[in-house]
Amino acid sequence: MQSDGYDAYETFDKVEGITTLCCWAHARRKFFEALEYDKYYGQMLLGQVQSLYKIEEWCTDHHYTPEQIKAYRGQYAVPILENMYDNMHEFLSKTLPKSPLGKAITYTLNRWEKLCVYTTNGILQIDNNLVENSIRPIALGRKNYLFAGSHERAQDAAMLYSLFATCRLHNINPEKWLTYLFENINSTPKDKLHLLLPQNYTQQITQQ
């Protein structure tokens, strides 16, 4: 489970079967914000974070398998992380703890183990931007949802968002899926309604 540094997520650290890791995008943002306070040390640390992202970009551009990604990270990312860890301890003694740079370093060091978990498995991501980007439309409309009319209508809206998001995930045209749904829902037995869901849509039309 990947998240930012919100304390509430620490509850999952004690749950058996769940591996928790933190998001480098959130740590990177704090170093970026610290540049105005201490450009020299801030830029050094931010540059190391950017190097980690260049490694991820290389793996993506070369279509590496999870096994190859793990090996590449071990060869190139882990040494950067080790050096950055030492640098942060050194720089922390040279800046005020409550300064923007001090806060950025403290935030990162307090979550260091979780920030490094991504290097242990090639299927893990360096950040959770994919999730954040996918929920951005919902976040943008958050104030509008205060006026859904009732709790029932809000639940209906959430259901529709989920269905359309599933269409997007499976590269399905939502208009075509809705047409298929309305044309077949009345003739579909109750115990077969799940076959009309977007994730089963492509399979169903190929069988017709």
VENBEL-V301202 format. One line per field, one symbol per residue. ss: DSSP state (H for helix, E for strand, C for the rest). A space follows every 10 residues. Layout:
BEGIN
ss = ???
END
This chain:
BEGIN
ss = CEECCCHHHH HHHHCCCCCC EECHHHHHHH HHHCCCCCHH HHHHHHHHHH HHHHHHHHHH HCCCCHHHHH HHHHHHHHHH HHHHHHHHHH HHCCCCCCCH HHHHHHHHHH CHHHHHHHHH CCCCCCCCHH HHHHHHHHHH CCCHHHHCCC HHHHHHHHHH HHHHHHHHHC CCCHHHHHHH HHHHCCCCCH HHHHHHCHHH HHHHHHHC
END
